[in-house]
């Protein structure tokens, strides 16, 4: 997939018209959006799991957090 993306970007940059420039930028933005849309839930899940495990392991008193459970 990455090889296809690299070749497609090169081809779209080679023929320098306004339409190809827009297509190239659109392909790049779509690729970034989909990539981060796929990766960011895993990153957030990692942080949530780390925070949950840290709070159970460290025996943090919830009274000092400013709210009651």
Secondary structure, DSSP 8 states (H G I E B T S, - for coil): -HHHHHHHHHHHHHS--HHHHHHHHHHHHHHHHHHHHHHHHHHHHHHHHHHHHHHHHTT--GGGGTS--
